[in-house]
Amino acid sequence: MKDLINNLKENAGLTEQQAYKAIEIMKGFVMSKVPPMFSGVVNNFFASVPQQSADIDITEYPGDGAIEQKAQKIKEETADKIETLADETKDELEDFAKNAADRLDQLAIKTEEAAKEAIDKLKSIMEEGNKIK
């Protein structure tokens, strides 16, 4: 995560405190975009970011808007990556569900065949028992 802090400092011109604040904002944004079942993954990913005690507002620094533009670009790139991840995860879960359904169908067929075979054997045993009497 230190790499991301350095990247924000070097490429977006942020101070270290601003970079930490930007990451906090990104975490909130990511959390608002992923399904609840992925919140643990997001929390774990961002858990490696050391917490900064100083609360700063990056909008309080006057300038030509370059910081805001770079932050917006990072936000959009992050949103695109999250959307791609969500789509890939959805596809993988759909494939998993289909495979599970196919396997359950196969298991049901085998179970039905085994049950029919057991019933046939029981009938055979009962018929032989009736013949003996």
Secondary structure, 3 states (H helix, E strand, C coil): CHHHHHHHHHHHCCCHHHHHHHHHHHHHHHHHHCCHHHHHHHHHHHHCCCCCCCCCCHHHCCCCCHHHHHHHHHHHHHHHHHHHHHHHHHHHHHHHHHHHHHHHHHHHHHHHHHHHHHHHHHHHHHHHHHHHC
